[in-house]
Amino acid sequence: MNFHGEKRSNDTHQSTTDPDARLATKGNGQEAKLFFMGHVVMENRNGLAVGARLTHATGRAEREAALELLGEIPRRRRITLGADKAYDVAGFVDELRQHEVTPHVAKKIRYSAIDGRTSRHPTYEVSQRMRKRVEEIFGWLKTVGMSRKVRHRGLPRVGWNFTFALAAYNLVRIRNLSARPA
């Protein structure tokens, strides 16, 4: 088939080797590639991954996976969620508040669902600094954890590989934390 001049979409393009992979872009102006999306919940104190999920690449996958992962975390009191601007959506913020999660989400410039009752607290600034540490996890997964270009095909096998690599990351992180003087 000739797709010259047509917009690429999951309806027109499919991987010949992995039908579970979906077209997605990493940012505006970038080409669409076949991806899975990995999601990680990190605790702020030590930088350990406490939840993980691999999903199909869709426009809502990050927020949907975040809600699922937050539902799996055992807790006795209200918790906070630090996240980037992609999570600053009114519906998502409202749903977090219904689940007794304080949304420490980076505010968009023009319109933000985060109001003064959240951003005025000093813990909001701390969460904004700490949320960037989750990128260390993804960097480790790509460089050391062999997740830049996976060897397996299909969501179940790639998901298993993703979870296994995160467990290895946690073991290395715990070793490094225990070796640090108190």
C-alpha positions as CSV (number, residue, x, y, z in Angstrom):
1,M,0.0,0.0,0.0
2,N,1.1,3.6,-0.6
3,F,0.7,5.9,2.4
4,H,2.6,8.8,0.9
5,G,1.1,12.1,2.0
6,E,-1.2,10.5,4.5
7,K,-1.1,10.9,8.2
8,R,0.3,7.9,10.1
9,S,-2.1,6.3,12.6
10,N,-2.6,3.0,14.4
11,D,-5.3,2.3,11.8
12,T,-2.9,2.5,8.9
13,H,0.3,1.3,10.4
14,Q,1.1,-1.8,12.4
15,S,4.3,-3.5,13.4
16,T,5.1,-6.6,11.4
17,T,7.0,-8.2,14.3
18,D,4.9,-6.9,17.3
19,P,1.2,-6.2,16.8
20,D,0.9,-5.0,20.4
21,A,3.1,-1.9,19.8
22,R,1.3,1.3,19.0
23,L,2.3,4.5,17.2
24,A,3.2,7.4,19.6
25,T,5.3,10.5,19.6
26,K,7.5,11.7,22.4
27,G,6.9,15.4,21.7
28,N,5.5,18.0,19.3
29,G,7.2,17.9,15.9
30,Q,8.8,14.5,16.4
31,E,8.1,11.4,14.3
32,A,5.7,8.7,15.4
33,K,7.4,5.4,16.4
34,L,6.0,2.1,17.6
35,F,6.1,2.1,21.4
36,F,4.9,0.6,24.7
37,M,4.5,3.0,27.6
38,G,6.2,2.2,30.9
39,H,4.8,3.7,34.1
40,V,6.5,3.9,37.5
41,V,5.4,5.1,40.9
42,M,8.4,6.2,43.0
43,E,8.5,7.0,46.7
44,N,10.3,10.3,47.3
45,R,12.4,9.5,50.4
46,N,14.7,6.9,48.9
47,G,13.9,6.9,45.2
48,L,12.7,3.3,45.1
49,A,10.1,2.1,42.5
50,V,7.0,1.0,44.4
51,G,4.7,0.3,41.4
52,A,5.1,-0.4,37.7
53,R,2.9,-1.0,34.7
54,L,3.5,-1.4,31.0
55,T,0.6,-0.3,28.7
56,H,-0.3,0.3,25.1
57,A,0.7,3.8,24.0
58,T,-2.4,6.0,24.0
59,G,-3.1,9.6,24.8
60,R,-4.6,8.8,28.2
61,A,-2.4,5.9,29.2
62,E,-0.2,7.9,31.7
63,R,-3.1,9.2,33.7
64,E,-5.1,5.9,33.6
65,A,-2.0,3.9,34.7
66,A,-1.3,6.4,37.5
67,L,-4.8,6.0,38.9
68,E,-4.5,2.2,38.8
69,L,-1.1,2.2,40.4
70,L,-2.2,4.6,43.2
71,G,-5.1,2.2,43.9
72,E,-2.7,-0.6,44.5
73,I,-0.5,1.3,47.1
74,P,-1.4,0.4,50.7
75,R,-1.8,3.5,52.8
76,R,-3.2,4.6,56.1
77,R,-3.4,8.4,55.4
78,R,-3.6,10.9,52.6
79,I,-0.7,10.8,50.1
80,T,0.7,13.1,47.5
81,L,1.4,12.6,43.8
82,G,4.2,14.6,42.2
83,A,3.9,14.7,38.4
84,D,4.7,16.8,35.3
85,K,2.4,19.1,33.3
86,A,0.9,16.3,31.3
87,Y,-1.1,15.4,34.4
88,D,-2.5,18.9,34.9
89,V,-5.9,18.1,33.7
90,A,-9.1,19.0,35.6
91,G,-10.6,15.6,35.4
92,F,-7.5,13.8,36.6
93,V,-6.9,16.3,39.5
94,D,-10.5,15.9,40.6
95,E,-10.2,12.1,40.5
96,L,-7.1,12.3,42.6
97,R,-8.8,14.3,45.2
98,Q,-11.7,11.9,45.3
99,H,-9.2,9.1,46.0
100,E,-7.6,11.2,48.9
101,V,-4.4,11.9,46.9
102,T,-3.1,15.5,47.0
103,P,-2.1,16.4,43.4
104,H,1.4,17.9,43.5
105,V,1.3,18.3,39.7
106,A,3.4,20.9,37.8
107,K,1.2,23.8,36.9
108,K,0.5,24.8,33.3
109,I,1.2,28.4,32.5
110,R,-2.2,29.5,31.0
111,Y,-4.7,27.3,32.7
112,S,-4.1,25.0,35.6
113,A,-6.3,22.7,37.6
114,I,-4.0,23.1,40.5
115,D,-5.1,26.0,42.7
116,G,-3.7,27.9,45.7
117,R,-4.8,25.4,48.3
118,T,-2.3,22.9,46.9
119,S,0.6,25.1,45.6
120,R,0.9,27.4,48.6
121,H,2.3,24.6,50.8
122,P,6.1,24.1,51.1
123,T,5.6,20.4,50.5
124,Y,4.5,21.3,46.9
125,E,7.9,22.7,46.1
126,V,9.6,19.7,47.6
127,S,7.5,17.4,45.5
128,Q,8.3,19.4,42.4
129,R,12.0,18.9,43.0
130,M,11.8,15.2,43.9
131,R,9.5,14.2,41.0
132,K,12.4,14.7,38.6
133,R,14.2,11.8,40.2
134,V,11.9,9.3,38.5
135,E,13.8,10.1,35.3
136,E,16.8,8.5,36.9
137,I,14.9,5.3,37.0
138,F,14.0,5.5,33.3
139,G,17.6,6.4,32.5
140,W,18.9,3.4,34.4
141,L,16.4,1.1,32.7
142,K,17.5,2.3,29.2
143,T,21.3,2.2,29.8
144,V,21.8,-0.7,32.3
145,G,18.4,-2.5,32.4
146,M,18.4,-3.2,28.6
147,S,15.1,-1.5,28.0
148,R,16.0,0.9,25.3
149,K,15.4,-1.7,22.6
150,V,13.7,-4.7,24.0
151,R,14.4,-8.3,22.9
152,H,10.9,-9.6,23.5
153,R,7.6,-9.1,21.6
154,G,4.1,-8.7,23.0
155,L,2.8,-6.7,25.9
156,P,3.0,-9.6,28.5
157,R,6.7,-10.5,27.7
158,V,7.9,-6.8,27.5
159,G,5.9,-6.1,30.7
160,W,7.6,-8.9,32.5
161,N,11.0,-7.6,31.3
162,F,10.1,-4.1,32.5
163,T,9.1,-5.3,35.9
164,F,12.2,-7.5,36.3
165,A,14.5,-4.6,35.3
166,L,12.8,-2.4,37.9
167,A,13.3,-5.0,40.6
168,A,17.0,-5.1,39.7
169,Y,17.1,-1.3,39.9
170,N,15.6,-1.4,43.4
171,L,18.2,-3.9,44.5
172,V,21.0,-1.7,43.2
173,R,19.4,1.3,44.8
174,I,19.1,-0.4,48.1
175,R,22.7,-1.5,48.0
176,N,23.8,2.0,47.3
177,L,21.6,3.5,50.1
178,S,22.9,1.0,52.6
179,A,26.5,1.7,51.8
180,R,26.0,5.4,52.3
181,P,27.1,6.6,55.8
182,A,24.2,7.8,58.0
